[in-house]
Amino acid sequence: MKNMQLTAENTNEGKKVPPAYSRMNPFQAKVLKNINLNGAGSSKETRHIELSLEGSGLSYNPGDALGVLPQNDPELVASLLEEMHWDGETVVTVGKQGENLPLKEALTNHLEITLLSKKILQGAAAYTENEELQRLVQVENAAELKEYTNGRDLLDMFRDFGPWKATAQEFVSLLRKMTARLYSIASSVAAHPGEVHLTIGAVRYTAHGRVRKGVCSVQVAERTNEGDTLPVFVQPNKHFHLPESSEKDIIMVGPGTGIAPFRSFIEERAVTKAAGRTWLFFGDQHAATDFLYQDELEKYQKDGVLTRLETAFSRDTDQKVYVQHKMLENSKELFEWLENGAYFFVCGDKQYMAKDVHSALLTVIEKEGSMSPEEAEAYLNSMKEQGRYQRDVY
């Protein structure tokens, strides 16, 4: 990336060089496309976003992430102001630099209001005589306090533990700065010069009697239109990338939005006409509505860019079938690919899927390699050391 920026600067002699965009100085990327990849009747909403990087000097490699600085839901901000009888125009000081901003702007663009922490509740306890909160913040109730923070936000705290005797500034001082959301890049810059694509699943769920929304994912799904801009920066990922040699085989396991970096891998291999074989395991709920990028993937398979495509649609069968089951079904070929030096990549849910895939991989190695559990573990560790087992899990 540095080399590319230097080149851009050298060719810009005498012209105004664009600033180096970063987390602290994000680039306002124009939204070129924002479409729902799921079909009618799906229980999911997965957005495919195409952004312009024109004039930014930004570049990226397959496997890198894009940081997006989101905005909080205006309805949630309005509810906070109403609950506390605050004037949105009241000026408050935010952050270490001490920036002075209207309260509404601070709550919308600068502060984390959808997450609660032990620290926030302990700090807030000084501004209320509410006995329940005083009890919760006692050392011996740490587990109960943690349980309270789970799935609740600032509005819940305000409603549950008032009346409050604090200024807006005192509460603002308790809150954390809004953090960027990182998404695996779903495009290859070689295939889409001057653009970057993302695959974002909208997060919505009900907890404690209220509908909760993912800050960035729902902003993109509900409030971001083509022509709008999003503040972005590139976050390199040195631990998740294609093998240096394009002759190496790759095996990719990416259910749901975990498909994102593998779309970039496949696009890159299509452009560079890589000699290595490519195998993708993709899973979701229903083939009819949730087969993300189906047309593209089937075309890549037809063109020979994608050597093999295994799909698992868990809700289409009586017995739920997931990607790890497809791995076990193809264990013989899978192990042959590994023995041939294939790289194995996993992207997606850390809590369940990545563990199940790891366990299935060990089973494949154990069974097909006639190894003991310890030997299979050593085989996998050796793959890790060689950079042949890479995970991008969240």
Phi and psi in degrees as a GROMACS rama.xvg file:
@    title "Ramachandran Plot"
@    xaxis  label "Phi"
@    yaxis  label "Psi"
@TYPE xy
-59.7386  -45.524  LYS-2
-58.6269  -40.2557  ASN-3
-65.5969  -38.016  MET-4
-69.7114  -37.3706  GLN-5
-61.4492  -43.3964  LEU-6
-60.9964  -43.3587  THR-7
-60.9061  -39.0418  ALA-8
-70.1382  -39.6789  GLU-9
-62.4568  -37.1208  ASN-10
-80.5117  -5.47335  THR-11
-103.196  18.7041  ASN-12
-56.0716  132.676  GLU-13
85.6365  -17.9108  GLY-14
-99.9946  166.741  LYS-15
-76.9887  119.293  LYS-16
-79.5748  129.968  VAL-17
-63.9052  146.284  PRO-18
-64.9926  158.848  PRO-19
-76.8266  117.649  ALA-20
-84.0143  142.418  TYR-21
-154.834  -176.798  SER-22
-55.841  -39.9702  ARG-23
-79.7596  -20.4203  MET-24
-137.04  73.0592  ASN-25
-70.3467  156.487  PRO-26
-90.5955  135.27  PHE-27
-82.8995  98.2511  GLN-28
-90.7919  129.543  ALA-29
-76.7144  135.218  LYS-30
-80.0028  117.199  VAL-31
-91.4983  -35.3825  LEU-32
-147.699  143.581  LYS-33
-146.681  98.6986  ASN-34
-125.271  151.593  ILE-35
-85.9658  121.59  ASN-36
-80.0324  -17.7567  LEU-37
-84.7527  148.265  ASN-38
-81.1569  167.798  GLY-39
-59.4901  135.271  ALA-40
94.7061  -5.63464  GLY-41
-72.3597  150.087  SER-42
-85.8624  -0.0946743  SER-43
-117.279  160.241  LYS-44
-134.024  111.755  GLU-45
-117.333  117.968  THR-46
-93.8804  136.104  ARG-47
-102.818  115.676  HIS-48
-112.572  130.539  ILE-49
-113.77  125.877  GLU-50
-119.06  145.522  LEU-51
-89.4809  133.188  SER-52
-106.674  12.5461  LEU-53
-56.3735  129.07  GLU-54
81.5107  2.73543  GLY-55
-92.3717  -23.6134  SER-56
73.5013  4.29208  GLY-57
-83.1574  142.16  LEU-58
-138.593  173.836  SER-59
-159.027  164.528  TYR-60
-111.76  153.491  ASN-61
-56.6714  131.986  PRO-62
106.448  -21.1636  GLY-63
-71.7688  167.376  ASP-64
-116.079  159.126  ALA-65
-112.993  128.668  LEU-66
-88.9199  135.12  GLY-67
-121.922  130.053  VAL-68
-93.7393  107.923  LEU-69
-87.7825  176.367  PRO-70
-118.268  145.632  GLN-71
-72.4669  157.489  ASN-72
-63.4965  122.134  ASP-73
-57.1159  -31.9352  PRO-74
-67.0421  -39.1808  GLU-75
-67.7561  -41.3179  LEU-76
-60.663  -44.889  VAL-77
-61.8164  -39.2434  ALA-78
-65.1178  -38.508  SER-79
-64.3225  -46.0259  LEU-80
-61.8935  -41.386  LEU-81
-67.5065  -45.4463  GLU-82
-58.5741  -39.4915  GLU-83
-97.7395  2.14642  MET-84
54.5862  43.7879  HIS-85
-96.5516  150.815  TRP-86
-92.9166  122.152  ASP-87
-61.0356  -18.4111  GLY-88
-88.4017  -9.19  GLU-89
-55.9731  131.783  THR-90
-84.4434  130.056  VAL-91
-125.645  159.109  VAL-92
-102.46  129.319  THR-93
-123.3  138.471  VAL-94
77.8017  172.462  GLY-95
-66.3661  -30.5896  LYS-96
-75.8603  -12.1202  GLN-97
69.121  50.2274  GLY-98
-79.1183  132.112  GLU-99
-93.0568  123.851  ASN-100
-142.061  154.228  LEU-101
-62.0062  142.708  PRO-102
-53.1977  -44.1894  LEU-103
-60.2033  -42.3557  LYS-104
-66.7207  -40.5741  GLU-105
-61.1698  -44.6881  ALA-106
-70.2506  -29.2326  LEU-107
-80.2975  -46.3062  THR-108
-109.518  -17.5251  ASN-109
-119.602  -18.1049  HIS-110
-121.758  147.199  LEU-111
-83.777  113.29  GLU-112
-116.831  -3.02826  ILE-113
-99.8885  -3.8697  THR-114
-120.769  138.95  LEU-115
-110.319  150.682  LEU-116
-134.213  166.108  SER-117
-57.3515  -41.9084  LYS-118
-61.4842  -42.8644  LYS-119
-63.8101  -45.8851  ILE-120
-65.0136  -39.5385  LEU-121
-63.9986  -41.6533  GLN-122
-66.6308  -40.2145  GLY-123
-67.9121  -27.9755  ALA-124
-58.351  -24.0714  ALA-125
-71.3386  -16.6396  ALA-126
-107.777  15.697  TYR-127
-150.201  154.521  THR-128
-100.087  8.08768  GLU-129
-54.595  119.448  ASN-130
-65.9122  -35.5132  GLU-131
-63.1956  -42.7987  GLU-132
-68.2587  -40.0093  LEU-133
-59.0791  -38.6568  GLN-134
-69.4515  -44.307  ARG-135
-59.8668  -37.9123  LEU-136
-81.5298  0.210356  VAL-137
-66.2899  143.318  GLN-138
-50.4113  -42.4638  VAL-139
-69.6431  -12.5313  GLU-140
-104.938  23.6618  ASN-141
-54.8356  -41.8336  ALA-142
-65.6124  -40.0817  ALA-143
-68.5581  -38.0826  GLU-144
-62.6868  -44.5662  LEU-145
-61.6213  -42.04  LYS-146
-61.1442  -39.734  GLU-147
-63.3716  -40.361  TYR-148
-67.9319  -21.0551  THR-149
-68.7565  115.235  ASN-150
76.6083  8.91356  GLY-151
-114.494  162.17  ARG-152
-131.221  -171.615  ASP-153
-60.5895  -39.2194  LEU-154
-63.0537  -39.8427  LEU-155
-59.4988  -45.5952  ASP-156
-60.6915  -45.6967  MET-157
-59.976  -42.4983  PHE-158
-73.2542  -34.8626  ARG-159
-80.3005  -29.4114  ASP-160
-123.93  18.1528  PHE-161
-75.7387  -173.101  GLY-162
-70.582  149.745  PRO-163
-102.983  144.707  TRP-164
-124.134  69.3346  LYS-165
-144.863  152.253  ALA-166
-84.2363  164.852  THR-167
-57.8031  -41.0185  ALA-168
-59.4963  -41.622  GLN-169
-62.8838  -38.2874  GLU-170
-72.8733  -41.0768  PHE-171
-57.0451  -37.5003  VAL-172
-66.2865  -20.7136  SER-173
-82.4323  -20.8779  LEU-174
-85.4651  150.461  LEU-175
-82.8315  155.503  ARG-176
-69.1757  144.224  LYS-177
-58.8674  131.022  MET-178
-100.353  151.01  THR-179
-69.0389  147.354  ALA-180
-99.1026  130.592  ARG-181
-101.598  131.546  LEU-182
-126.535  135.889  TYR-183
-60.9952  131.588  SER-184
-71.2585  135.434  ILE-185
-107.03  21.6527  ALA-186
-142.633  161.825  SER-187
-105.563  132.545  SER-188
-66.8123  -24.5624  VAL-189
-68.5766  -32.9627  ALA-190
-85.2793  -28.0038  ALA-191
-133.638  72.172  HIS-192
-55.4727  135.722  PRO-193
76.0989  10.9553  GLY-194
-132.62  161.828  GLU-195
-141.619  136.742  VAL-196
-115.628  147.666  HIS-197
-129.712  153.642  LEU-198
-123.032  108.253  THR-199
-123.332  122.848  ILE-200
-87.9118  124.954  GLY-201
-69.4593  126.879  ALA-202
-98.9469  116.262  VAL-203
-139.527  134.57  ARG-204
-158.161  164.422  TYR-205
-107.704  131.47  THR-206
-145.727  137.565  ALA-207
51.5805  40.9722  HIS-208
78.4953  7.07306  GLY-209
-131.745  149.963  ARG-210
-78.2593  129.675  VAL-211
-108.007  146.2  ARG-212
-131.351  136.301  LYS-213
-61.1513  131.137  GLY-214
-56.6998  -57.4639  VAL-215
-81.5587  -41.8609  CYS-216
-63.2567  -37.4891  SER-217
-81.7855  -28.4438  VAL-218
-58.7895  -45.0257  GLN-219
-68.1391  -39.3183  VAL-220
-74.4665  -36.7557  ALA-221
-109.197  -25.6471  GLU-222
-127.936  12.1654  ARG-223
-118.342  119.121  THR-224
-112.052  161.956  ASN-225
-59.8292  135.091  GLU-226
99.6998  -22.4909  GLY-227
-71.3658  170.382  ASP-228
-121.535  153.198  THR-229
-126.247  136.084  LEU-230
-77.1241  120.123  PRO-231
-134.59  162.382  VAL-232
-151.576  158.521  PHE-233
-91.8772  132.93  VAL-234
-114.719  101.788  GLN-235
-61.3873  147.534  PRO-236
-125.488  95.5854  ASN-237
-71.1801  -13.6164  LYS-238
-103.011  11.2406  HIS-239
-148.811  96.4058  PHE-240
-157.136  161.254  HIS-241
-64.364  152.811  LEU-242
-62.6364  149.691  PRO-243
-60.2489  -39.0947  GLU-244
-85.9172  124.639  SER-245
-76.2506  0.0786822  SER-246
-87.532  -10.991  GLU-247
-74.8005  144.416  LYS-248
-78.9125  149.424  ASP-249
-129.992  140.444  ILE-250
-118.007  127.001  ILE-251
-124.164  130.592  MET-252
-118.919  110.691  VAL-253
-146.736  84.5435  GLY-254
-74.83  154.176  PRO-255
56.4208  -135.91  GLY-256
-69.9499  -7.54183  THR-257
-62.6466  -9.94044  GLY-258
-67.869  -23.9712  ILE-259
-47.7767  -60.6481  ALA-260
-66.6924  -24.0576  PRO-261
-76.0041  -26.8871  PHE-262
-62.6659  -40.5335  ARG-263
-67.8694  -38.862  SER-264
-61.8504  -46.3938  PHE-265
-66.4308  -43.2769  ILE-266
-59.9369  -44.5051  GLU-267
-61.2611  -44.1822  GLU-268
-68.2212  -30.1522  ARG-269
-68.1208  -44.7211  ALA-270
-67.4218  -42.8595  VAL-271
-84.9712  -0.0579679  THR-272
51.0048  49.9372  LYS-273
-60.3218  140.579  ALA-274
-81.4509  -25.3752  ALA-275
-66.2706  153.121  GLY-276
-79.7547  155.416  ARG-277
-132.954  126.993  THR-278
-129.469  125.319  TRP-279
-117.561  131.959  LEU-280
-107.009  118.356  PHE-281
-125.713  139.191  PHE-282
-140.408  153.779  GLY-283
-164.11  -162.169  ASP-284
-80.3171  -60.0925  GLN-285
-126.347  134.181  HIS-286
-61.5704  -37.9504  ALA-287
-68.1236  -30.6082  ALA-288
-120.045  -15.5826  THR-289
-123.661  17.6409  ASP-290
-85.495  85.9516  PHE-291
-64.0488  134.109  LEU-292
58.9983  29.6007  TYR-293
-53.5754  -50.6655  GLN-294
-60.4744  -43.9034  ASP-295
-61.6426  -47.5381  GLU-296
-64.0548  -41.5684  LEU-297
-67.5424  -33.1494  GLU-298
-68.4809  -42.4876  LYS-299
-61.0912  -35.8569  TYR-300
-67.7456  -43.315  GLN-301
-62.0662  -39.0336  LYS-302
-79.5893  -6.04513  ASP-303
84.9167  2.29887  GLY-304
-70.5742  -40.1145  VAL-305
-101.67  109.799  LEU-306
-68.8104  -44.6956  THR-307
-139.41  143.663  ARG-308
-133.797  114.15  LEU-309
-110.619  129.356  GLU-310
-119.636  149.967  THR-311
-135.3  111.737  ALA-312
-110.295  102.344  PHE-313
-63.0575  -29.9654  SER-314
-96.6841  5.22493  ARG-315
-92.6191  -4.06975  ASP-316
-130.379  157.95  THR-317
-60.8558  -45.536  ASP-318
-93.3971  127.275  GLN-319
-65.7743  127.151  LYS-320
-112.715  124.993  VAL-321
-116.569  174.046  TYR-322
-56.6223  -37.1102  VAL-323
-64.8178  -30.3418  GLN-324
-67.7437  -37.293  HIS-325
-66.864  -33.7421  LYS-326
-63.1765  -45.054  MET-327
-66.1203  -36.3211  LEU-328
-62.5127  -31.8533  GLU-329
-107.966  29.603  ASN-330
-60.0761  -38.1769  SER-331
-61.7891  -52.3062  LYS-332
-65.7441  -38.074  GLU-333
-60.1499  -45.9154  LEU-334
-67.0805  -36.073  PHE-335
-60.6399  -42.0103  GLU-336
-63.1296  -44.2892  TRP-337
-61.5825  -43.6001  LEU-338
-63.2122  -26.3665  GLU-339
-85.5386  4.9528  ASN-340
94.008  14.6213  GLY-341
-63.1163  148.934  ALA-342
-92.5236  139.673  TYR-343
-117.342  123.938  PHE-344
-121.192  140.847  PHE-345
-129.649  134.66  VAL-346
-138.431  136.211  CYS-347
138.804  -147.961  GLY-348
-63.642  121.561  ASP-349
-75.9651  -37.3187  LYS-350
-63.6099  -45.8422  GLN-351
-117.223  -60.8177  TYR-352
-54.9828  -50.364  MET-353
-61.6717  -35.7163  ALA-354
-68.1131  -42.6934  LYS-355
-65.8782  -37.9895  ASP-356
-67.88  -41.637  VAL-357
-59.9723  -45.7793  HIS-358
-65.2955  -40.5097  SER-359
-64.3834  -38.4354  ALA-360
-63.2727  -43.2359  LEU-361
-61.7285  -40.8433  LEU-362
-61.9946  -43.5186  THR-363
-59.9818  -47.1829  VAL-364
-64.3532  -43.5683  ILE-365
-61.6253  -49.725  GLU-366
-68.3505  -54.4659  LYS-367
-76.2843  -24.5453  GLU-368
-96.7742  5.09329  GLY-369
47.3822  52.985  SER-370
-113.907  159.647  MET-371
-78.8495  162.817  SER-372
-53.497  -38.3524  PRO-373
-66.6949  -40.6279  GLU-374
-67.1834  -38.7737  GLU-375
-63.4276  -41.3178  ALA-376
-61.8023  -42.7113  GLU-377
-65.4237  -38.6501  ALA-378
-60.7835  -45.3055  TYR-379
-68.1107  -39.3654  LEU-380
-62.4093  -37.6366  ASN-381
-65.4275  -38.8724  SER-382
-61.6798  -42.0495  MET-383
-59.1993  -47.3036  LYS-384
-60.3566  -34.0015  GLU-385
-82.9216  -0.710598  GLN-386
75.4727  20.3577  GLY-387
-98.1826  -1.22629  ARG-388
-129.185  105.418  TYR-389
-124.783  139.306  GLN-390
-127.669  138.02  ARG-391
-124.917  87.7562  ASP-392
-120.84  150.099  VAL-393
